[in-house]
Amino acid sequence: MSGIYIHIPFCKTKCSYCDFYSAVSAQYISALVDTIGRELKLRENYLPDKKIGTIYFGGGTPSLLEKKYFEQIFDTIYGLYQVDENAEITFEANPDDLTPAYLEGLRSLPFNRVSIGIQSFDDADLQRLNRRHTGAEALQAVKNAQQAGFDNISIDLIYGLPYQALQAWEKQLDTALGMGVQHISAYGLTYEEGTPIWKRRESREIQTVDDDTMTDMYRLLLDKTGKAGFKQYEISNFALQGCRSRHNSSYWKQIPYIGLGPSAHSFDGTSRQWNVNSIKEYISEISENRIPAEREELSLSEQYNDFVMVSLRTTDGLNVCELEARFGADFKRFCLQNIKTFIEAEKADYSDNVIRLNTDGFLVSDMIIAELMKV
């Protein structure tokens, strides 16, 4: 089954660490929703399998949409595709949007999963990140979602924030693990060039966390989540039994998906496509029945590189038999030869025809994956 991703590129404010495409003006919401429907119809035959297993509203801030806009998009999707009766259907949300009234309205829609962008429960952290909610609002948002009947709730956290000590991160984890959520995504802060927080780091206005502390924070994350019954299934993702993100897992398994909206990416199995990152241009082009996107056909080497990269980010690992079946014996030999050093260094394991990175390997995964790339 295929997946559908809908990018809602609106935010009330721009977070200081974010380099995703978004706009703080919401004046185009109605026009954008209309255009997403048109894009769906124009690209109706993009997916090789029209049976849909996952639908994901990301952003930006999908929780800025009123119920009627979600209804409009769902009407188009269900009119064009076969949506599996057990499909995972997720929307991302900011905590301060999740009022009881808003959540109650959404319960009549097909949503069965919510991903809440908490990032931190500490108000000082949130102010530095330019988040628009407080720690108390984050706690209340989860309670509101639970009371509205959502029983598959994911939260996002960031560690390695400016001035953050290991003990402060432990407190964040204890709070998160005491909330009764089913999924946690936790990411080490990255300073993306050009973002406000990157500029503050470059001008030494903030105190950053050193590499050793970042490592300790990651190990603490693994220890705490494991003891609480969460299973790690990707470098930064942890879930209770049966609550993995099926949509994100489909990316890592290279299942085709269509991405709708400005800057959204798509993958049909052999090529990648990405829409223009301009709301105005996106609306204008599709109004003329043109898809404002670039497309890249993937060579066999590029397909191999993608397979290696996404597989080694997961705890399921890289199956070399599948690799050989898809890409041939030469690619298998290349991969096994280049992973050998990391197996000997005890950063990767190889058994039952599967290569897996261990914790030490995940800490340097970018380096390991780079060594396995076909250039």
C-alpha positions in Angstrom: 0.0 0.0 0.0 1.1 3.6 -0.7 1.2 6.7 1.4 0.0 10.2 1.1 1.8 13.2 2.7 0.1 16.6 2.8 2.3 19.6 3.6 0.5 22.5 5.4 3.1 25.2 5.3 1.6 27.7 7.7 2.9 28.7 11.1 1.9 31.5 13.5 5.6 32.0 14.3 8.8 30.6 12.9 10.8 28.5 15.3 14.5 29.6 15.7 15.9 26.1 14.7 13.6 25.4 11.7 14.7 25.4 8.1 11.6 23.7 6.7 9.5 25.7 4.2 6.7 27.6 6.0 5.0 30.9 6.0 3.7 32.9 9.0 0.8 34.4 7.0 -2.3 32.3 6.9 -4.1 34.3 4.2 -3.7 31.6 1.6 -5.1 28.7 3.6 -8.4 28.4 1.7 -6.7 28.8 -1.7 -4.0 26.3 -0.7 -6.6 23.6 0.3 -8.4 24.1 -3.0 -5.1 23.7 -4.8 -4.1 20.6 -2.9 -7.3 19.0 -4.1 -6.5 20.0 -7.7 -3.0 18.6 -7.4 -4.5 15.3 -6.1 -6.6 15.1 -9.2 -3.8 16.1 -11.6 -1.5 13.4 -10.1 -4.1 10.8 -9.6 -2.1 8.2 -11.4 1.3 9.0 -9.9 1.3 6.1 -7.4 1.8 2.6 -8.7 -0.6 1.3 -6.0 -3.8 3.3 -5.4 -4.5 1.5 -2.2 -3.5 3.8 0.7 -2.1 2.6 3.9 -1.1 5.9 5.6 -2.0 9.5 5.3 0.1 12.2 7.1 -0.6 15.9 7.5 2.7 17.6 8.3 4.1 21.1 8.3 4.3 23.8 9.2 1.3 23.5 11.5 -1.6 21.4 10.3 -3.5 22.2 13.5 -4.0 25.7 12.1 -6.6 24.2 9.7 -10.3 24.4 10.6 -12.2 21.2 10.4 -13.9 22.1 7.1 -10.5 22.2 5.4 -9.5 18.7 6.5 -13.0 17.5 5.4 -12.4 19.0 2.0 -9.0 17.2 1.6 -10.4 13.9 2.9 -13.3 14.1 0.5 -10.9 14.4 -2.4 -8.6 11.6 -1.2 -11.4 9.1 -0.5 -12.9 10.0 -3.9 -9.7 9.1 -5.8 -8.1 6.3 -3.8 -8.9 3.2 -1.9 -8.0 4.1 1.7 -7.5 0.9 3.8 -10.0 0.6 6.6 -7.1 0.3 9.0 -5.0 3.1 7.5 -2.9 5.1 9.9 -4.0 8.8 9.6 -1.9 11.3 11.4 -1.8 15.1 11.9 0.9 17.2 13.4 -0.1 19.8 16.0 1.2 22.5 18.2 0.2 22.1 21.8 -1.6 25.4 22.1 -3.9 24.5 19.2 -5.2 21.4 20.9 -8.1 22.8 22.8 -10.9 20.4 23.9 -13.3 22.0 21.3 -10.8 21.7 18.5 -10.0 18.0 19.2 -13.7 17.1 19.6 -14.4 18.5 16.2 -11.6 16.4 14.7 -12.8 13.2 16.2 -15.5 12.9 13.5 -12.8 12.9 10.9 -10.7 9.8 10.0 -7.7 10.8 12.2 -6.5 8.1 14.5 -3.0 9.4 15.4 -1.7 12.8 16.5 1.9 14.0 16.7 2.4 16.9 19.1 5.4 19.1 18.6 6.4 19.7 22.3 10.2 19.9 21.9 10.6 20.9 25.6 8.6 21.3 28.8 10.9 24.0 30.1 9.7 27.5 29.4 13.2 29.0 29.1 14.0 26.4 26.4 10.8 27.1 24.6 11.5 30.9 24.6 14.9 30.3 23.1 13.4 28.1 20.4 10.7 30.7 19.7 8.0 28.2 20.4 4.6 29.7 21.0 3.5 27.4 23.8 4.5 26.9 27.4 5.4 23.7 29.3 2.1 23.7 31.1 0.3 24.0 27.7 2.2 21.0 26.4 1.1 18.9 29.4 -2.5 20.0 28.9 -2.4 19.3 25.2 -1.6 15.6 25.8 -4.4 15.4 28.4 -6.8 17.0 26.0 -6.0 14.6 23.2 -6.4 11.6 25.6 -9.7 12.9 26.8 -10.9 13.4 23.2 -10.3 9.7 22.7 -6.9 9.6 20.9 -5.0 6.5 22.0 -2.1 6.8 19.6 -0.2 9.9 20.6 3.3 10.8 19.6 5.4 13.7 21.0 8.5 15.3 19.6 11.4 16.3 21.9 14.7 18.0 21.3 17.8 17.5 23.4 21.2 19.3 23.4 19.4 22.6 23.7 21.5 25.7 24.6 22.5 25.6 28.2 20.9 22.2 28.8 22.6 20.0 31.3 22.2 16.2 31.4 20.1 16.4 34.6 17.7 18.8 32.8 17.3 16.4 29.9 16.6 13.6 32.4 13.8 15.7 33.9 12.4 16.2 30.4 12.4 12.5 29.7 10.8 11.7 33.1 8.0 14.1 32.3 7.5 12.7 28.8 7.5 9.1 30.0 5.0 9.9 32.7 2.3 11.2 30.3 1.0 8.0 29.0 1.9 8.6 25.3 2.6 5.8 22.9 5.4 7.2 20.8 8.4 9.5 21.3 10.6 11.1 18.6 13.7 12.7 20.2 16.2 14.6 18.1 19.6 16.1 19.0 19.5 19.8 18.1 21.1 20.6 14.8 22.1 24.2 13.9 21.0 24.6 10.3 22.8 27.3 8.5 20.9 30.5 8.2 18.4 29.8 11.0 18.2 32.3 13.9 19.6 29.9 16.4 22.6 29.1 14.1 23.3 32.9 13.9 23.2 33.2 17.7 25.6 30.3 17.9 28.0 31.9 15.4 28.0 35.2 17.3 28.5 33.3 20.6 25.3 34.6 22.1 24.3 31.2 23.4 26.1 28.4 25.1 26.0 25.1 23.2 26.2 21.6 24.5 29.5 19.7 23.9 29.7 16.5 22.0 30.4 14.3 25.1 27.2 15.6 26.8 25.2 15.0 23.6 26.4 11.4 23.6 25.4 11.0 27.3 22.0 12.5 26.5 21.4 10.0 23.7 22.5 7.1 25.9 20.2 8.3 28.6 17.4 8.5 26.1 17.9 4.9 25.2 18.1 3.8 28.8 15.0 5.7 30.0 12.8 4.7 27.1 13.8 1.1 27.2 13.1 0.8 30.9 9.6 2.4 30.3 8.7 -0.3 27.7 9.5 1.7 24.6 11.3 -0.1 21.7 13.7 1.9 19.6 13.0 1.2 15.9 14.9 4.1 14.3 17.8 6.3 15.5 15.4 8.9 16.9 12.1 7.0 17.3 10.7 5.0 20.1 7.3 3.3 20.4 5.3 1.0 22.6 4.3 -2.3 21.1 2.2 -1.9 18.0 2.6 1.9 17.9 5.4 2.5 15.4 4.8 5.3 13.0 3.6 3.3 10.0 3.9 6.4 7.7 7.5 7.2 8.6 8.4 3.5 8.5 7.1 3.4 4.9 9.8 6.0 4.0 12.5 3.8 5.6 11.1 0.8 3.7 11.0 2.8 0.4 7.3 2.3 -0.1 6.0 4.8 -2.7 4.2 7.9 -1.5 2.9 11.1 -3.0 3.6 14.5 -1.4 1.1 17.3 -1.9 1.6 21.0 -1.2 4.5 23.5 -1.5 7.9 21.9 -1.0 6.4 18.4 -0.6 8.4 15.4 -1.8 7.2 12.3 -3.6 8.7 8.9 -4.4 7.4 6.4 -6.9 10.0 3.6 -6.5 12.5 4.8 -9.1 12.3 8.6 -9.0 12.0 11.5 -6.6 9.9 14.6 -7.2 9.7 17.8 -5.1 7.3 20.7 -5.4 8.3 24.3 -5.6 8.8 25.9 -2.1 6.5 28.9 -2.8 2.8 29.0 -1.9 2.1 31.7 -4.5 3.9 29.8 -7.3 2.4 26.5 -6.3 -1.2 27.9 -6.4 -0.6 29.7 -9.7 1.0 26.8 -11.6 -1.6 24.3 -10.5 -4.4 26.7 -11.5 -3.0 26.3 -15.0 -2.9 22.5 -14.7 0.8 22.4 -14.4 2.7 20.6 -11.7 5.4 23.0 -10.3 7.9 20.3 -9.4 11.3 19.0 -10.3 11.9 15.3 -10.9 15.0 13.1 -10.6 15.2 9.7 -12.1 17.4 7.6 -9.8 20.3 5.5 -11.2 20.9 2.1 -9.8 23.7 3.4 -7.6 21.5 6.2 -6.3 18.7 3.7 -5.5 21.3 1.5 -3.7 22.5 4.6 -1.7 19.0 5.4 -0.6 18.4 1.8 0.4 21.5 1.7 2.5 20.9 5.0 4.1 17.3 4.4 5.2 17.9 0.7 6.2 20.8 1.5 8.5 18.9 4.2 10.4 16.5 1.5 11.6 16.9 -1.3 14.2 15.6 -3.7 11.6 18.8 -3.1 9.7 19.9 -3.8 6.2 19.1 -7.2 4.7 21.9 -8.1 2.3 19.8 -10.8 0.6 17.3 -8.1 -0.4 20.1 -5.8 -1.4 21.5 -8.5 -3.7 18.1 -9.2 -5.2 17.5 -5.6 -6.0 21.0 -4.4 -7.0 23.1 -7.4 -7.8 26.1 -9.3 -6.3 28.6 -6.5 -7.0 26.7 -4.0 -4.8 26.4 -6.7 -2.1 30.2 -7.3 -2.1 30.9 -3.6 -2.0 28.6 -3.1 1.0 30.0 -6.0 3.0 33.6 -5.0 2.2 33.0 -1.4 3.4 31.1 -2.3 6.6 33.8 -4.8 7.7 35.8 -2.1 9.4 32.8 -1.0 11.5 32.0 -4.6 12.4 35.5 -5.1 13.7 35.2 -1.8 15.6 32.0 -3.1 17.2 29.9 -0.4 15.8 27.9 -2.7 13.6 26.7 -6.3 13.8 26.3 -8.8 11.0 24.2 -12.0 11.5 21.5 -13.9 9.7 22.3 -11.8 6.6 21.4 -8.5 8.3 23.6 -5.6 9.1 22.6 -3.5 12.1 24.2 -0.6 13.7 24.4 -0.8 17.5 24.3 2.2 19.8 27.9 3.2 19.2 27.2 2.9 15.5 24.1 5.1 15.6 26.2 7.8 17.3 28.4 7.9 14.1 25.8 6.7 11.6 26.4 9.5 9.2 30.1 8.5 8.9 29.3 4.8 8.5 26.6 5.4 5.9 28.9 7.7 3.9 31.5 4.9 3.7 28.9 2.6 2.1 27.8 5.0 -0.5 28.4 4.4 -4.2 29.8 7.6 -5.6 
